[in-house]
Amino acid sequence: MPSERQHRREIVLFGGALHQRGYVAAMDGNLSVRIDDRHILATPTSMCKGMMKPSDLVIVDMEGRHVAGRRSVSSEIAMHLLIYKLRPDVHGVVHAHPPTATGFAAAGLALNQPLVCEVVIGLGSIPLAKYGTPGTPELTRGLEPLIPQYDAILMSNHGVVAYGVDLHSAYMKMETVEHFAQIALVTHLLGKQQPLGSVELEKLMAARSKYQGSTSSAPLPLAVPCDGEGGYDSQPQEEVPVVARPSRRVSSRHR
């Protein structure tokens, strides 16, 4: 298991990456790591994620109470704690505002069309949570029904939260969400989407069950039926699983 010192360095590293890539601005966003069954190491409030030092981080218990650190706890810590409570397999959480994905969230659009095979394998689908005021129970209520099945969620008029077996995994999922949002935006600008069909999705499900490092049990996006002329109906449809979901695998380092 990584030491607390290693976790601190990792949070500073990925916080800097978020800021460098423009996924956060000013004092936006937050990151956290589960350091044991009772404590979370997290970024503090009111601090730029590109200017942190390991000593700036704070430790809280599973009720959000400040345990250690000279800075104050973020008002959004409840979102992180909810994810850790609902997902025992999760040991890292990243919340950020990547511009394109946040644009979809502000437009009220989920990233739920099966357009890119790598995204289907890695994340399944990326739903849109109802709006909730940051730092209030409204926010966690909107996320709660989605957290058990999904590994990344768009937050209406807010941003994105992603989580995984460790912080590295959570950060990579955040990058995947933003990259997919950019691709989806191009298809909107071109005025045409060509989603994968049910046969292709079934093949990807089989690949996902064997894909090393994929722990998502999220439902795959709904296959879009052919329109009879070789194209596809790209209108949004209700998101349902195409085939049975694989069992969730937890990294041996976190068992």
KEVOLO-429051 format. One record per residue (C-alpha): residue in one letter; x, y, z. Coordinates in steps of 0.05 Angstrom, whole numbers, plus 32768, in hexadecimal, padded with zeros to 4 digits. Example, Ala and Ser with C-alpha at 12.3 -4.5 7.8 and 13.67 -1.06 7.14 Angstrom:
BEGIN
code; x; y; z
A; 80F6; 7FA6; 809C $
S; 8111; 7FEB; 808F $
END
This chain:
BEGIN
code; x; y; z
M; 8000; 8000; 8000 $
P; 801A; 8046; 7FF0 $
S; 802F; 8070; 802C $
E; 800C; 80B1; 803F $
R; 8049; 80D6; 8025 $
Q; 8041; 80B5; 7FE1 $
H; 7FF6; 80C6; 7FE0 $
R; 8006; 810E; 7FEF $
R; 8038; 8112; 7FB6 $
E; 8007; 80F1; 7F87 $
I; 7FCF; 8122; 7F97 $
V; 7FFE; 815D; 7F8B $
L; 8015; 813C; 7F49 $
F; 7FCF; 8132; 7F2D $
G; 7FB6; 8174; 7F48 $
G; 7FED; 8195; 7F20 $
A; 7FDB; 816D; 7EE2 $
L; 7F92; 8183; 7EE8 $
H; 7FA7; 81CC; 7EEC $
Q; 7FDA; 81C6; 7EB3 $
R; 7FA7; 81A6; 7E85 $
G; 7F73; 81DC; 7E94 $
Y; 7F44; 81AC; 7EB6 $
V; 7F41; 81DB; 7EF2 $
A; 7F4B; 8226; 7EF9 $
A; 7F5A; 8251; 7F35 $
M; 7F46; 8229; 7F73 $
D; 7F16; 81F9; 7F4F $
G; 7F13; 81AE; 7F58 $
N; 7F29; 817D; 7F8E $
L; 7F4C; 8139; 7F94 $
S; 7F4D; 8105; 7FCA $
V; 7F69; 80C0; 7FDC $
R; 7F50; 808C; 800D $
I; 7F8B; 8080; 803C $
D; 7F69; 804D; 8069 $
D; 7F23; 8036; 807C $
R; 7F17; 8074; 80A6 $
H; 7F3D; 80AD; 8087 $
I; 7F41; 80D5; 8046 $
L; 7F7B; 8100; 802E $
A; 7F60; 813B; 8006 $
T; 7F70; 817E; 7FE7 $
P; 7F5D; 81B9; 8012 $
T; 7F2C; 81F0; 8002 $
S; 7F41; 8232; 7FE1 $
M; 7F81; 821A; 7FC1 $
C; 7F99; 8216; 7F79 $
K; 7FA5; 81CE; 7F66 $
G; 7FE3; 81E1; 7F40 $
M; 8004; 8202; 7F7C $
M; 7FFB; 81CE; 7FB3 $
K; 8031; 81AF; 7FDE $
P; 8029; 816B; 8000 $
S; 8024; 818E; 8044 $
D; 7FE7; 81B6; 802C $
L; 7FBA; 8178; 802A $
V; 7F88; 8167; 8061 $
I; 7F70; 8126; 8080 $
V; 7F27; 811C; 8091 $
D; 7F00; 80E2; 80AF $
M; 7EC6; 80C0; 808C $
E; 7E96; 80F3; 80AA $
G; 7EBD; 812D; 808B $
R; 7EDB; 8145; 80CD $
H; 7F20; 8166; 80C9 $
V; 7F55; 8137; 80E6 $
A; 7F97; 8155; 80D0 $
G; 7FB5; 818D; 80A6 $
R; 7FBC; 81D7; 80AF $
R; 7F8A; 81EA; 8078 $
S; 7F3E; 81E4; 8076 $
V; 7F15; 81AC; 8058 $
S; 7EF3; 81B7; 8015 $
S; 7EA7; 81C2; 8017 $
E; 7EA2; 818B; 7FE2 $
I; 7EC0; 8154; 800D $
A; 7E7B; 8135; 8015 $
M; 7E7C; 8121; 7FCB $
H; 7EBE; 80FB; 7FD5 $
L; 7EA6; 80DA; 8015 $
L; 7E65; 80C2; 7FF4 $
I; 7E8D; 80A2; 7FBB $
Y; 7EBB; 807E; 7FED $
K; 7E80; 8066; 8016 $
L; 7E59; 804B; 7FD9 $
R; 7E96; 802F; 7FB5 $
P; 7EC5; 8006; 7FE2 $
D; 7EF0; 7FF9; 7FA4 $
V; 7EFF; 8043; 7F9A $
H; 7F3F; 8061; 7FB8 $
G; 7F46; 80A1; 7F8F $
V; 7F16; 80D9; 7F7B $
V; 7F21; 8114; 7F4C $
H; 7EF0; 814D; 7F42 $
A; 7EFF; 8181; 7F0C $
H; 7EE1; 81AF; 7ED8 $
P; 7EFE; 8199; 7E95 $
P; 7EE2; 81CC; 7E64 $
T; 7EC2; 81A1; 7E2E $
A; 7EA4; 816D; 7E5D $
T; 7E8B; 81A4; 7E8B $
G; 7E6D; 81C5; 7E4E $
F; 7E44; 8186; 7E41 $
A; 7E2F; 8187; 7E8B $
A; 7E1B; 81D0; 7E85 $
A; 7DF3; 81C0; 7E47 $
G; 7DCF; 8187; 7E6A $
L; 7DED; 8152; 7E3E $
A; 7E08; 810F; 7E56 $
L; 7E42; 80EE; 7E32 $
N; 7E19; 80AF; 7E26 $
Q; 7E20; 80A0; 7DDC $
P; 7E4E; 8065; 7DC9 $
L; 7E7B; 808B; 7D9A $
V; 7EC2; 8074; 7DAE $
C; 7ED3; 802C; 7DBE $
E; 7F0A; 803D; 7DF1 $
V; 7ED8; 8066; 7E1A $
V; 7EA5; 802F; 7E18 $
I; 7ED9; 7FFD; 7E32 $
G; 7EF5; 802B; 7E67 $
L; 7EB7; 8050; 7E82 $
G; 7E7A; 8032; 7E62 $
S; 7E51; 8071; 7E63 $
I; 7E57; 80B5; 7E85 $
P; 7E14; 80CC; 7EA2 $
L; 7DFC; 8111; 7EB6 $
A; 7DE9; 811D; 7EFF $
K; 7DB4; 814E; 7F13 $
Y; 7DCB; 8193; 7F29 $
G; 7DDB; 819D; 7F72 $
T; 7DF9; 81DA; 7F95 $
P; 7E43; 81CB; 7FA3 $
G; 7E52; 81BC; 7FEB $
T; 7E0A; 81AA; 7FFC $
P; 7DE2; 8169; 8002 $
E; 7DC1; 8179; 7FC0 $
L; 7E02; 8168; 7F9D $
T; 7E0B; 8124; 7FBD $
R; 7DC1; 8112; 7FB3 $
G; 7DC9; 811C; 7F69 $
L; 7E08; 80F0; 7F66 $
E; 7DF2; 80B9; 7F95 $
P; 7DC8; 808F; 7F64 $
L; 7DFF; 8090; 7F30 $
I; 7E3E; 8083; 7F59 $
P; 7E35; 8037; 7F62 $
Q; 7E34; 8029; 7F17 $
Y; 7E5E; 805F; 7EF7 $
D; 7EA7; 8073; 7EFD $
A; 7EA0; 80BA; 7EE2 $
I; 7E65; 80E9; 7EE6 $
L; 7E54; 812C; 7EC7 $
M; 7E37; 815C; 7EFA $
S; 7E03; 818C; 7EDD $
N; 7E1D; 81D3; 7ED8 $
H; 7E59; 81C0; 7F02 $
G; 7E8E; 8190; 7EE8 $
V; 7EA5; 8148; 7EEA $
V; 7EB6; 8116; 7F20 $
A; 7EDE; 80D7; 7F12 $
Y; 7EF6; 80A0; 7F40 $
G; 7F1D; 805F; 7F3E $
V; 7F46; 802B; 7F64 $
D; 7F7C; 8060; 7F6F $
L; 7F87; 80AA; 7F5F $
H; 7FAC; 809A; 7F1F $
S; 7F70; 8074; 7F05 $
A; 7F40; 80AC; 7F19 $
Y; 7F6B; 80E0; 7EF6 $
M; 7F6F; 80B6; 7EB6 $
K; 7F23; 80AF; 7EB5 $
M; 7F1E; 80FB; 7EBA $
E; 7F4B; 8102; 7E7D $
T; 7F21; 80CE; 7E58 $
V; 7EE1; 80F5; 7E67 $
E; 7EFD; 8136; 7E4C $
H; 7F1B; 8115; 7E0F $
F; 7EDA; 80F3; 7DFF $
A; 7EB4; 8135; 7E09 $
Q; 7EE1; 8156; 7DD6 $
I; 7ED3; 811E; 7DA4 $
A; 7E88; 8121; 7DB1 $
L; 7E89; 816C; 7DA7 $
V; 7EA9; 8163; 7D62 $
T; 7E72; 8133; 7D4E $
H; 7E3E; 8167; 7D64 $
L; 7E62; 819D; 7D3B $
L; 7E64; 816F; 7CFF $
G; 7E1A; 8162; 7D07 $
K; 7E21; 8117; 7D07 $
Q; 7E2D; 80DF; 7D38 $
Q; 7E37; 8096; 7D26 $
P; 7E31; 806F; 7D67 $
L; 7E45; 8026; 7D6D $
G; 7E0E; 7FF3; 7D65 $
S; 7DFA; 7FBA; 7D93 $
V; 7E27; 7F87; 7D73 $
E; 7E64; 7FB4; 7D7B $
L; 7E51; 7FC3; 7DC3 $
E; 7E4B; 7F7A; 7DD4 $
K; 7E91; 7F6E; 7DB9 $
L; 7EAA; 7FA9; 7DE2 $
M; 7E89; 7F8D; 7E20 $
A; 7EAF; 7F4D; 7E17 $
A; 7EEF; 7F75; 7E0E $
R; 7EE0; 7F9E; 7E4C $
S; 7EDA; 7F61; 7E77 $
K; 7F22; 7F4E; 7E63 $
Y; 7F3F; 7F94; 7E62 $
Q; 7F76; 7F9A; 7E95 $
G; 7F6A; 7FD5; 7EC3 $
S; 7F20; 7FDD; 7EB1 $
T; 7EF6; 7FD9; 7EF0 $
S; 7EB8; 7FFD; 7ED8 $
S; 7E75; 7FD9; 7EDF $
A; 7E50; 8012; 7EBF $
P; 7E19; 8001; 7E8D $
L; 7E2E; 8008; 7E45 $
P; 7E0C; 803F; 7E1D $
L; 7DCD; 802A; 7DFA $
A; 7DDA; 8012; 7DB3 $
V; 7DBC; 8041; 7D80 $
P; 7D93; 801B; 7D4C $
C; 7DA3; 8021; 7D03 $
D; 7D75; 8050; 7CDC $
G; 7D6F; 8020; 7CA2 $
E; 7D9E; 8047; 7C74 $
G; 7DE0; 8035; 7C94 $
G; 7DDE; 8070; 7CC4 $
Y; 7DC9; 8077; 7D0C $
D; 7D94; 809D; 7D33 $
S; 7DBE; 80C9; 7D60 $
Q; 7D86; 80E3; 7D8C $
P; 7D93; 80D8; 7DD6 $
Q; 7D72; 809A; 7DF3 $
E; 7D68; 807E; 7E38 $
E; 7DA8; 8060; 7E51 $
V; 7DA3; 8016; 7E60 $
P; 7DD4; 7FDD; 7E61 $
V; 7DDA; 7FB6; 7E20 $
V; 7DF4; 7F77; 7E41 $
A; 7E02; 7F5F; 7E87 $
R; 7E37; 7F86; 7EAC $
P; 7E78; 7F65; 7EC1 $
S; 7E89; 7F5B; 7F0A $
R; 7EB2; 7F93; 7F28 $
R; 7EFB; 7F81; 7F32 $
V; 7F23; 7FA3; 7F69 $
S; 7F6D; 7FAC; 7F63 $
S; 7F94; 7F7C; 7F8F $
R; 7FBA; 7FB6; 7FAE $
H; 7F79; 7FD0; 7FCD $
R; 7F59; 7F8F; 7FE4 $
END
